Amino acid sequence: MKVSGLGEKKAVVVNQRAAQRFGVALRLTIAGGEGITHDLSASGLYFESDRSYEVGSVMELVLEFPGSTRVHPLPCEAEVVRVSNAGESFNVAVRLMEPLFPEQI
């Protein structure tokens, strides 16, 4: 988010994201590991993992949406855009190569 000053007494918050974010914890699997989402949008997601990933690398991941009788897997291809250390784990931001909800972009 960016805060833009308007005069000396007002500030307006401008959201520069391409799509609305949803705070949701979903399990995901990645070749050689797994993670849990902090949030997701139609164009990307932010998740916690026990391993780091190289910025710019492309990964195949599977989001696991819980259903009433089974888990519904959703395979995705994503590019790593940011990685930060979070103690014993890593927070990873990725951009999805194909949006989850194309009509929302």
N, C-alpha and C positions, 0 to 999 in steps of 0.2 A: 504494500500500500504506500501511497505517496501523499504527503500532506502539503497542500498548496495554500499559501497565505493570500488572503484577499484583504488588502488594507492592513491595519495594525491590530484590529480587534476580532477578526473572523478567520477561521481556518476550515477548509473543506477537505474531507477525506476522499481521495480518488482511488478506486480500485482498478489497477492496471492489468488484472488477470483476464484471460480470454474467456473463461467460463466460470460459473459459480462453483464454489467448493462445498463439499459436504463432509462434516466430521463423522467418520464411520470407521469402526475397527473391523477389518476383514482379514482373514488369513490369506496369505498368498504363498505360492511356491515358485522357486526359481531354480534353475539347474544348479545343483550343489548347495542349496539352502532354502530357507523360508523366511517369512517376515510377517508383520502385521501392519496394516495401513493406519495412518493417523487421520488422513483425509484423502478424498479423491474428487476429481471433476471430470467433465467430459473429455478433457485434453491431457490430463496427467494425474499423478498421485504422489503422495509423500508417505513413506513407510519406514519402519524400523527393522533392522536386520542385524544378525550377529556377525556379518562380514561386510567389508567395504567393497565398493565397485569403482571402476575407473570412469571419471567424467568423460562423456563422449562415447562410451561403449554402448552397444545395443544388446538388449537382453530379451529373452522370451520369459514371460511370467504368466502365472495362472491365478486369477482372483477367484476366491471361493465364496460364493454367495449362499448363505444358509437358507434352506427351504424347510417346509414342515416335515417332510419325510426324507430328504436327502440334500446334499450339497450340490449347488449348480456351478460348475467350473466355467470360467470365462478366460480363454487364452488371449494374451495381449503381447504385442511387441512394443518395446519402449526404449528410449534413449536416456541415459543418465545425464542429468543436468547439474546436480549438486549433491555432494556428500559431506556430512559433518559428523564429527566424533561425538557420541553421546554416552560417555563413560565406557562401559564394557560393550556397547553396541554402536551402531551407526544409523543416522537418519539419512535417507536417500530420497531425492526428488527426481522423478522421471517424467518425460514427455511421451505420451502415447503416440505411436506412429499412425494409428487410426483412432478417431474419437469414439468414446463409448456411446455417446448420444449425439450423433451428427447434427440433429436439428437444434441443439442447444448452443452451437458455436456460431 
